[in-house]
């Protein structure tokens, strides 16, 4: 993508919320490759769906020929950003912070290109803050910060007006993040900081500090937050955040989150988070408007996001797991995946001894699972072709079930009719 097309690309996707001195920034981007940075607070061992907005912003700059810096906040993460928070975060231990940083860094390397002429740079602000004494920081940085300007920032005013208030520790966060911009400008020639719209106050503070300390003009650009049409943050479910780590959120659960995005939100997600082009986007928009029941946009979003985050194998496992709910073959699955797929399905726990010897009579299995109130009802279901074990139709009313009929280590999946599922768990 030519440099001059980047702003237009961001604009049609709806990714420009605020921007400083847009004409001058456009000239800068058109003049040649630039360096841009975004900071990521290591509050967990994995990034989550909300982080995808910023990851994709860095990718878009890199695809347009610019160099991205992914800055992990090892120092700022020890304090916590008050922006958008109604109360102070719990401070992380040094050990937990290092675990979080290692996890986040590993994920960054999957989404950005760290080789080539415009190779991404991965930095940790603890590396330049760890040697700074308190007195030196006050002298070099603090003297360049007008308190009145700090008090005027929305993130500060919101917290000062809340019951939780604002500690001096969190109040100082703005100085640390602002200094990151000045440091990266001096050491790496970075002239652009990007982020979410909740970072506008911190970004403009960095712009002002860089001007005061270095006498240089630098720029800021923010994207909207990833919110539902109802104003709630996306990437949250009843069970918690949707993570990019497959151990925290499986490819199946990740896929299901996107396939179930509301019609009012799906097109915005496609524009914000994927790299599909404008022509395909317009086609999906037309199909969604003419026939929303087909969910073509949701399917494209779920497939693109799952393959991007979890690779082709992750997408294939997610598709296979999804098909299982609609009678697809149950193959190569473990207990954890089956428990996730059938989280809302009734289950019964039985002794594994029942599968030994002659095994468990299939009619009795359907009764034990609660899918048949009597042996007669179970027999009728089998006779009518409506009884399934692991989505395979039961043809023999006298079939005995043994360990070979388990779908995973301990689970057997029974179904009556098209949608009535139940699980039998066989434990020792």
C-alpha positions as CSV (number, residue, x, y, z in Angstrom):
1,X,0.0,0.0,0.0
2,X,1.5,3.4,-1.0
3,X,2.2,5.7,2.0
4,X,-0.3,8.3,0.8
5,X,-3.1,5.7,0.8
6,X,-2.7,4.8,4.5
7,X,-4.8,7.7,5.9
8,X,-7.5,7.0,3.4
9,X,-7.4,3.3,4.2
10,X,-7.8,4.1,7.9
11,X,-10.5,6.6,7.1
12,X,-12.8,4.2,5.2
13,X,-12.4,1.6,7.9
14,X,-13.6,4.1,10.5
15,X,-10.3,3.8,12.3
16,X,-9.5,7.5,12.8
17,X,-11.1,9.0,15.9
18,X,-8.7,11.8,16.7
19,X,-5.6,13.0,14.9
20,X,-3.1,15.8,15.5
21,X,-2.3,18.2,12.6
22,X,-3.7,15.9,9.9
23,X,-2.2,17.8,6.9
24,X,1.3,17.7,8.3
25,X,1.0,14.1,9.3
26,X,-0.1,13.2,5.7
27,X,2.9,15.1,4.4
28,X,5.2,13.2,6.8
29,X,3.8,9.8,5.8
30,X,4.1,10.6,2.1
31,X,7.7,11.8,2.5
32,X,9.0,8.2,3.2
33,X,9.0,5.4,5.8
34,X,8.3,6.6,9.3
35,X,8.4,4.9,12.7
36,X,5.2,4.5,14.7
37,X,4.6,3.1,18.2
38,X,1.8,1.7,20.3
39,X,2.1,0.7,23.9
40,X,0.6,-2.4,25.4
41,X,0.2,-2.8,29.2
42,X,1.2,-6.4,30.3
43,X,-1.8,-6.9,32.7
44,X,-2.0,-10.6,31.8
45,X,0.0,-13.4,30.2
46,X,-2.0,-12.9,27.0
47,X,-3.4,-10.1,24.9
48,X,-7.2,-10.2,24.4
49,X,-9.6,-9.2,21.7
50,X,-9.5,-5.5,22.6
51,X,-5.8,-5.5,21.9
52,X,-6.5,-6.6,18.3
53,X,-7.4,-3.0,17.4
54,X,-3.9,-1.8,18.2
55,X,-2.1,-4.8,16.8
56,X,-3.9,-4.4,13.5
57,X,-3.1,-0.6,13.5
58,X,0.6,-1.4,13.7
59,X,0.2,-4.0,10.9
60,X,-1.5,-1.5,8.7
61,X,1.3,1.0,9.2
62,X,3.9,-1.8,8.5
63,X,2.0,-3.0,5.4
64,X,2.1,0.7,4.1
65,X,5.9,0.6,4.4
66,X,6.5,2.1,7.9
67,X,8.3,0.6,10.9
68,X,6.2,-0.3,13.9
69,X,7.4,-0.4,17.5
70,X,5.4,-2.6,19.8
71,X,6.2,-1.2,23.3
72,X,5.5,-3.5,26.2
73,X,5.0,-1.5,29.4
74,X,7.2,-3.2,31.9
75,X,7.6,0.0,33.8
76,X,4.2,1.6,33.2
77,X,2.6,-1.8,33.9
78,X,3.9,-1.6,37.4
79,X,1.7,1.5,38.0
80,X,-1.4,1.0,35.9
81,X,-3.1,3.4,33.5
82,X,-6.0,5.2,35.0
83,X,-7.5,6.0,31.6
84,X,-11.0,4.5,31.3
85,X,-10.8,2.9,34.8
86,X,-13.2,3.7,37.6
87,X,-10.9,2.5,40.3
88,X,-7.2,1.8,40.9
89,X,-5.8,-1.4,39.6
90,X,-4.1,-3.9,41.9
91,X,-0.3,-3.6,41.5
92,X,1.3,-6.6,40.0
93,X,4.3,-8.4,41.6
94,X,7.6,-8.3,39.8
95,X,7.4,-12.0,39.1
96,X,3.9,-11.9,37.7
97,X,4.8,-8.9,35.6
98,X,7.7,-10.8,34.0
99,X,5.5,-13.7,33.2
100,X,3.0,-11.3,31.6
101,X,5.7,-9.6,29.5
102,X,7.0,-12.9,28.2
103,X,3.6,-14.0,27.1
104,X,2.7,-10.7,25.4
105,X,6.1,-10.5,23.6
106,X,5.6,-14.0,22.2
107,X,2.2,-13.1,20.8
108,X,3.5,-9.9,19.3
109,X,5.9,-11.9,17.2
110,X,3.1,-13.8,15.6
111,X,1.3,-10.7,14.3
112,X,4.0,-8.4,13.2
113,X,7.0,-8.9,10.8
114,X,10.3,-8.7,12.6
115,X,12.4,-9.2,9.5
116,X,13.1,-7.1,6.4
117,X,13.7,-3.4,5.7
118,X,10.9,-2.2,7.9
119,X,11.1,-4.9,10.6
120,X,9.1,-4.3,13.7
121,X,10.9,-3.5,16.9
122,X,9.8,-5.0,20.2
123,X,10.8,-2.9,23.2
124,X,10.1,-2.8,27.0
125,X,10.1,0.6,28.7
126,X,11.4,-0.9,31.9
127,X,14.8,-1.1,30.1
128,X,15.2,2.7,30.1
129,X,13.3,3.5,33.2
130,X,15.0,1.0,35.6
131,X,18.1,3.2,35.9
132,X,16.3,6.5,36.4
133,X,16.4,7.8,40.0
134,X,13.3,9.6,41.3
135,X,15.2,12.9,41.6
136,X,16.6,12.7,38.0
137,X,13.1,11.9,36.7
138,X,11.6,14.9,38.4
139,X,14.4,17.2,37.1
140,X,14.4,15.9,33.5
141,X,10.7,15.1,33.0
142,X,8.6,16.5,35.8
143,X,9.8,20.1,35.3
144,X,8.3,20.0,31.8
145,X,4.8,19.0,32.9
146,X,2.4,21.8,33.8
147,X,0.2,20.5,36.6
148,X,-2.8,22.5,35.2
149,X,-2.5,20.7,31.9
150,X,-2.4,17.3,33.7
151,X,-5.5,18.2,35.7
152,X,-7.3,19.1,32.5
153,X,-7.0,15.6,31.0
154,X,-10.3,13.7,30.8
155,X,-8.8,10.6,32.4
156,X,-7.7,12.6,35.4
157,X,-10.9,14.6,35.8
158,X,-13.1,11.5,35.6
159,X,-11.2,9.8,38.4
160,X,-11.0,12.9,40.6
161,X,-14.7,13.2,40.4
162,X,-15.3,9.5,41.3
163,X,-15.6,7.9,44.7
164,X,-12.4,6.0,44.1
165,X,-10.3,9.1,43.6
166,X,-6.9,9.1,42.1
167,X,-3.6,8.1,43.8
168,X,-0.3,9.9,43.2
169,X,1.0,6.7,41.7
170,X,-1.6,6.6,38.9
171,X,-1.4,10.4,38.5
172,X,2.3,9.9,37.6
173,X,1.4,7.4,34.9
174,X,1.0,10.2,32.4
175,X,4.6,11.3,32.9
176,X,6.0,7.9,32.3
177,X,4.0,7.3,29.1
178,X,4.8,10.8,27.8
179,X,8.5,10.2,28.4
180,X,8.3,7.0,26.4
181,X,7.4,9.1,23.3
182,X,10.3,11.5,23.9
183,X,12.7,8.6,24.4
184,X,11.5,6.7,21.3
185,X,11.7,9.9,19.3
186,X,15.3,10.6,20.4
187,X,16.6,7.0,20.2
188,X,14.6,5.5,17.3
189,X,13.4,8.5,15.3
190,X,9.8,7.7,16.2
191,X,7.5,10.6,15.3
192,X,4.1,9.0,15.6
193,X,2.2,7.4,18.5
194,X,-1.1,5.6,17.9
195,X,-3.6,4.1,20.3
196,X,-7.2,3.8,21.4
197,X,-9.3,6.9,21.9
198,X,-9.0,6.5,25.7
199,X,-5.2,7.2,25.3
200,X,-5.7,10.7,23.7
201,X,-4.7,12.5,26.9
202,X,-1.6,10.4,27.4
203,X,-0.6,10.8,23.7
204,X,-1.0,14.6,23.7
205,X,1.0,14.8,26.9
206,X,3.8,12.9,25.1
207,X,3.6,15.3,22.1
208,X,3.9,18.3,24.4
209,X,6.8,16.7,26.4
210,X,8.7,15.8,23.3
211,X,8.4,19.4,22.0
212,X,9.6,20.8,25.3
213,X,12.5,18.3,25.7
214,X,13.6,17.9,22.1
215,X,12.1,20.8,20.2
216,X,10.5,18.3,17.7
217,X,7.1,18.1,16.3
218,X,5.6,14.6,16.7
219,X,2.1,13.3,15.9
220,X,-0.7,11.3,17.5
221,X,-3.6,9.3,16.0
222,X,-6.2,7.3,17.8
223,X,-8.8,4.7,16.8
224,X,-12.2,4.2,18.3
225,X,-12.6,1.7,21.1
226,X,-13.9,-1.7,20.1
227,X,-17.5,-1.4,21.4
228,X,-20.8,-3.0,20.6
229,X,-23.6,-0.9,19.2
230,X,-24.9,-0.7,22.8
231,X,-21.7,0.9,24.1
232,X,-20.2,-2.2,25.8
233,X,-16.6,-3.3,25.3
234,X,-16.3,-6.2,22.9
235,X,-14.3,-9.2,23.7
236,X,-16.2,-9.9,27.0
237,X,-18.4,-13.0,27.6
238,X,-20.1,-14.3,30.7
239,X,-17.1,-16.5,31.4
240,X,-14.6,-13.5,31.0
241,X,-12.4,-12.0,28.3
242,X,-11.8,-13.5,24.9
243,X,-8.1,-14.1,24.9
244,X,-5.6,-14.6,22.0
245,X,-4.0,-17.5,23.9
246,X,-5.5,-20.8,22.9
247,X,-5.0,-22.1,26.4
248,X,-7.2,-19.3,27.8
249,X,-9.7,-19.2,24.9
250,X,-9.8,-22.3,22.6
251,X,-10.0,-21.8,18.8
252,X,-13.5,-23.2,19.0
253,X,-14.6,-20.7,21.6
254,X,-12.8,-17.9,19.7
255,X,-14.6,-18.8,16.5
256,X,-18.0,-19.0,18.3
257,X,-17.5,-15.5,19.7
258,X,-17.2,-14.0,16.3
259,X,-19.9,-16.1,14.6
260,X,-22.3,-14.8,17.2
261,X,-21.5,-11.1,16.8
262,X,-24.7,-9.1,16.3
263,X,-25.7,-7.8,12.9
264,X,-25.3,-4.3,14.1
265,X,-21.7,-4.9,15.0
266,X,-20.3,-7.4,12.5
267,X,-19.5,-4.9,9.6
268,X,-17.7,-2.6,12.0
269,X,-15.6,-5.6,13.2
270,X,-14.8,-6.6,9.7
271,X,-13.5,-3.1,8.9
272,X,-11.7,-2.6,12.2
273,X,-10.1,-6.0,12.7
274,X,-9.5,-7.7,9.3
275,X,-7.5,-7.1,6.2
276,X,-10.3,-7.8,3.7
277,X,-10.4,-5.2,1.0
278,X,-13.0,-2.5,0.4
279,X,-14.6,-4.5,-2.5
280,X,-15.2,-7.6,-0.4
281,X,-16.4,-5.5,2.5
282,X,-19.0,-3.8,0.3
283,X,-20.1,-7.2,-1.0
284,X,-20.5,-8.5,2.5
285,X,-22.4,-5.4,3.5
286,X,-24.9,-5.8,0.6
287,X,-25.4,-9.5,1.4
288,X,-26.0,-8.8,5.1
289,X,-28.6,-6.1,4.3
290,X,-30.4,-8.3,1.8
291,X,-30.3,-11.6,3.7
292,X,-29.1,-11.2,7.3
293,X,-30.3,-14.7,8.2
294,X,-27.4,-16.2,6.2
295,X,-24.8,-14.6,8.5
296,X,-22.3,-14.4,5.6
297,X,-20.5,-11.5,7.3
298,X,-20.3,-13.3,10.6
299,X,-18.9,-16.4,9.0
300,X,-16.3,-14.4,7.1
301,X,-15.3,-12.6,10.3
302,X,-15.1,-15.8,12.4
303,X,-13.0,-17.6,9.8
304,X,-10.7,-14.7,9.1
305,X,-10.1,-13.9,12.8
306,X,-9.6,-17.5,13.9
307,X,-7.2,-18.3,11.1
308,X,-5.2,-15.1,11.7
309,X,-4.9,-15.7,15.5
310,X,-4.8,-19.6,15.6
311,X,-3.6,-20.5,12.1
312,X,-5.1,-22.9,9.6
313,X,-5.1,-25.9,12.0
314,X,-6.9,-23.8,14.6
315,X,-9.6,-22.8,12.2
316,X,-10.1,-26.4,11.0
317,X,-10.4,-27.6,14.6
318,X,-12.9,-24.8,15.3
319,X,-15.0,-25.7,12.2
320,X,-14.9,-29.4,13.0
321,X,-16.0,-28.7,16.6
322,X,-18.8,-26.3,15.4
323,X,-20.1,-29.0,13.0
324,X,-20.3,-31.5,15.8
325,X,-23.3,-29.5,17.3
326,X,-25.1,-30.1,14.0
327,X,-24.5,-33.8,13.8
328,X,-21.0,-33.8,12.3
329,X,-18.5,-36.6,13.0
330,X,-16.9,-36.5,16.5
331,X,-13.2,-37.1,15.8
332,X,-9.9,-36.3,17.4
333,X,-11.4,-34.5,20.4
334,X,-10.5,-34.5,24.0
335,X,-12.6,-34.1,27.1
336,X,-11.9,-30.4,27.4
337,X,-13.1,-29.7,23.8
338,X,-16.2,-31.8,24.2
339,X,-17.0,-30.2,27.5
340,X,-16.7,-26.8,25.9
341,X,-18.8,-27.7,22.9
342,X,-21.5,-29.2,25.0
343,X,-21.2,-26.8,28.0
344,X,-25.0,-26.4,28.2
345,X,-25.9,-30.0,27.6
346,X,-27.1,-32.2,30.5
347,X,-24.6,-34.8,31.7
348,X,-24.5,-37.8,34.0
349,X,-21.5,-39.4,35.6
350,X,-21.3,-43.2,35.6
351,X,-18.8,-45.8,36.7
352,X,-16.3,-46.8,34.0
353,X,-16.8,-50.4,35.1
354,X,-20.1,-50.4,33.2
355,X,-18.1,-50.4,30.0
356,X,-16.1,-53.5,30.9
357,X,-17.2,-57.1,30.1
358,X,-20.4,-57.2,28.1
359,X,-20.6,-53.4,28.2
360,X,-23.5,-51.0,28.7
361,X,-26.8,-51.8,26.9
362,X,-27.5,-48.9,24.5
363,X,-31.1,-48.7,25.6
364,X,-30.0,-48.3,29.2
365,X,-27.5,-45.7,28.2
366,X,-30.2,-43.5,26.8
367,X,-32.2,-43.9,30.0
368,X,-29.2,-43.1,32.1
369,X,-28.6,-39.9,30.1
370,X,-32.1,-38.7,30.6
371,X,-32.9,-38.9,26.8
372,X,-35.6,-41.6,27.4
373,X,-37.9,-42.0,30.3
374,X,-38.3,-45.7,29.7
375,X,-36.8,-48.6,27.9
376,X,-39.7,-48.5,25.5
377,X,-39.1,-44.9,24.6
378,X,-35.4,-45.6,23.9
379,X,-36.3,-48.6,21.7
380,X,-38.8,-46.5,19.7
381,X,-36.1,-43.9,19.1
382,X,-33.7,-46.5,17.9
383,X,-36.3,-48.2,15.7
384,X,-37.3,-44.8,14.2
385,X,-33.6,-44.0,13.4
386,X,-33.4,-41.2,15.8
387,X,-30.9,-42.4,18.4
388,X,-27.2,-41.6,18.0
389,X,-24.0,-42.4,19.9
390,X,-21.2,-39.9,19.1
391,X,-23.4,-38.7,16.2
392,X,-23.4,-42.2,14.7
393,X,-26.9,-43.6,14.2
394,X,-27.6,-46.6,16.4
395,X,-28.8,-49.4,14.1
396,X,-28.9,-52.4,16.6
397,X,-31.2,-52.3,19.5
398,X,-29.1,-54.9,21.3
399,X,-25.8,-52.9,20.9
400,X,-23.5,-52.9,23.9
401,X,-21.3,-49.9,24.5
402,X,-17.7,-50.3,25.7
403,X,-14.5,-48.2,26.0
404,X,-14.1,-48.2,22.2
405,X,-17.4,-46.1,22.0
406,X,-16.0,-43.2,24.0
407,X,-15.7,-40.0,22.1
408,X,-12.7,-38.8,24.2
409,X,-10.9,-40.0,27.3
410,X,-14.1,-40.2,29.5
411,X,-17.0,-38.8,27.5
412,X,-19.7,-40.4,25.3
413,X,-22.1,-38.1,23.4
414,X,-25.7,-39.3,23.0
415,X,-28.3,-37.7,20.9
416,X,-32.0,-38.2,20.3
417,X,-33.5,-36.6,17.3
418,X,-31.8,-33.6,15.7
419,X,-30.9,-31.5,18.8
420,X,-31.5,-33.4,22.0
421,X,-27.9,-34.0,23.3
422,X,-26.7,-35.5,26.6
423,X,-23.3,-36.6,27.8
424,X,-22.3,-39.6,29.8
425,X,-19.0,-39.3,31.7
426,X,-17.4,-42.6,32.7
427,X,-14.9,-42.3,35.6
428,X,-13.1,-44.8,37.7
